Amino acid sequence: MEEAYWTRTYDEYRRRFEIDPTFMFHGNHTELLGDSEIVLGARSYISARSMIVAYHAPVWVGADTRISRHVRIEASAGARSGQVRIGDRVLIGWNAYVAPGVSIGDDARIGANAVVFRDVPAGATVKSQMSYEISDG
């Protein structure tokens, strides 16, 4: 019964937002919320219990991007809002948070429990949960 509910919910998301036919919802309890554009790219996926919030600003996720479980991506949070752009071939680890107004470049890696509140250049790695560390590889 729960599986049928999430199948209907994901079908509704596909009608409401711009989701590539090859995009995959991997597991249940993933939520897409908002009145702005959400674009989810080809061959990308989002795992269970993750959330994309796009009130007042859009969220774009590129092709071949992997979003792990319990990730929260927000284009608006409280009084703060700004478009979120996530590039191609990005990996976002378990329980990461992406704040409003952030751009993440192609081939970037976001570690588990990372809090991303500044732009991440292409190919960089954000690897710390307590501070903002970026490495080039």
C-alpha positions, 0 to 999 in steps of 0.5 A: 500500500505504501509503495503504491502511494509513493508511485502515485506521488512520483508520477505527480512530481513528473507531471508538475516539474521538469524531470527527465524520463531517465531520472530515477527516484530510488526508494520512498519518502523523497519529497519535491516541494515548492512553487518554483521550477525543479529540473532533474537531469538525465540518468540522475537519481535521488535516494530515499528520504531526501528533499528538494525545496524550491519556494521562490527560487528554482533548483536545477540538477544536472545529468548523471548526478547522484543524490544520496539518502537524507539529503536536503537541497533548499532554494529557500529557507526562512528569509533567505532564497536563491537558485540552486544549480547542481552540475553534471556528474556530481555526487552528494553524500548521505545527510548533506545540506545544500543551502539557498543560492549555491552552485555546485560545479560539474564533477564535484563531490559533496561528502556525507554530513557536509553543509554547503553554503558557498559555491563549489567549483567544478571537480572540487570535494567538500569533505568536512561536516564541521567546517567548509573544506574544499580540495581539488581531488 
